């Protein structure tokens, strides 16, 4: 957890101060990829709570989902079908599911401690 | 996987995630900045055009309200809007050229020259052409002529002035010289348009020797257009 927060803060700082940008045309792919990786992050968080966290699954899911989502958006653009909706729906739904389970875990955890 | 290695991978993955998110935010934000000068001018132009249209429409509303008020007024006072409609109809007819009109103006007589040709001179120099009539008509319009006629033919917006050998065709009727041009308007201005130095009619008279006689009158009578105005291509369309 702490490592994750440290990494996130460092990444945000790097992003703020490094003068790196990419063409605006790619911003759709990147945003879909970000959504996919966010889903992996929530999944990892859930796994961590359930003590089932596996770094390899997390890493492969993180990159694999991001790349697949970006690729899907790209292919959709080329075909003229907004395929990135598929990625948005799939990962969005999973994100909320994961979050709901995390919530339940946290709440039961707190109650169990109090009582 | 060893714990240290694991931590390093997690740190680097989250580093990448934070980095990507921030760069994405920055890129999307910078996207608002790209507006070319051409786009700005185009937008300004279209805004100005829309504003103009709004003023026009407001004007139209005002006119329509005024007419509506007239109708209602007539209904209240006299119980019928017949008079108002009749007035309107008469106005439209007057503008269209469907009524005989009278007013101050000018009467112009235009005919071929009576002088002999010089040796080797083109005989075209001493006869009245359709273009002469047309130019004089235009001069009179510039001088503010409201209604005009040639040899009793009312000049409408569709009236043609066509060369037909030694004659001129106006409204499908062919006339030989002399041509009597009548125009209603400010007599002084109309007269000046004919007689001023370098005016076309004066040049015709001075240099080519054509007969150009003009007189102003307080009562110039101009007949209505005889015939029908048919439109087979144009249809009325509101709101242009």
Boltz contact constraints between the chains, C-beta under 6 A:
constraints:
  - contact:
      token1: [A, 3]
      token2: [B, 7]
      max_distance: 6.0
  - contact:
      token1: [A, 3]
      token2: [B, 10]
      max_distance: 6.0
  - contact:
      token1: [A, 3]
      token2: [B, 11]
      max_distance: 6.0
  - contact:
      token1: [A, 4]
      token2: [B, 10]
      max_distance: 6.0
  - contact:
      token1: [A, 4]
      token2: [B, 14]
      max_distance: 6.0
  - contact:
      token1: [A, 7]
      token2: [B, 11]
      max_distance: 6.0
  - contact:
      token1: [A, 7]
      token2: [B, 14]
      max_distance: 6.0
  - contact:
      token1: [A, 7]
      token2: [B, 15]
      max_distance: 6.0
  - contact:
      token1: [A, 8]
      token2: [B, 14]
      max_distance: 6.0
  - contact:
      token1: [A, 8]
      token2: [B, 18]
      max_distance: 6.0
  - contact:
      token1: [A, 10]
      token2: [B, 15]
      max_distance: 6.0
  - contact:
      token1: [A, 11]
      token2: [B, 15]
      max_distance: 6.0
  - contact:
      token1: [A, 11]
      token2: [B, 18]
      max_distance: 6.0
  - contact:
      token1: [A, 11]
      token2: [B, 19]
      max_distance: 6.0
  - contact:
      token1: [A, 12]
      token2: [B, 18]
      max_distance: 6.0
  - contact:
      token1: [A, 12]
      token2: [B, 22]
      max_distance: 6.0
  - contact:
      token1: [A, 14]
      token2: [B, 19]
      max_distance: 6.0
  - contact:
      token1: [A, 15]
      token2: [B, 19]
      max_distance: 6.0
  - contact:
      token1: [A, 15]
      token2: [B, 22]
      max_distance: 6.0
  - contact:
      token1: [A, 15]
      token2: [B, 23]
      max_distance: 6.0
  - contact:
      token1: [A, 16]
      token2: [B, 22]
      max_distance: 6.0
  - contact:
      token1: [A, 21]
      token2: [B, 27]
      max_distance: 6.0
  - contact:
      token1: [A, 24]
      token2: [B, 27]
      max_distance: 6.0
  - contact:
      token1: [A, 24]
      token2: [B, 31]
      max_distance: 6.0
  - contact:
      token1: [A, 27]
      token2: [B, 27]
      max_distance: 6.0
  - contact:
      token1: [A, 27]
      token2: [B, 28]
      max_distance: 6.0
  - contact:
      token1: [A, 30]
      token2: [B, 24]
      max_distance: 6.0
  - contact:
      token1: [A, 31]
      token2: [B, 24]
      max_distance: 6.0
  - contact:
      token1: [A, 34]
      token2: [B, 20]
      max_distance: 6.0
  - contact:
      token1: [A, 34]
      token2: [B, 21]
      max_distance: 6.0
  - contact:
      token1: [A, 37]
      token2: [B, 17]
      max_distance: 6.0
  - contact:
      token1: [A, 55]
      token2: [B, 1]
      max_distance: 6.0
  - contact:
      token1: [A, 55]
      token2: [B, 6]
      max_distance: 6.0
  - contact:
      token1: [A, 62]
      token2: [B, 13]
      max_distance: 6.0
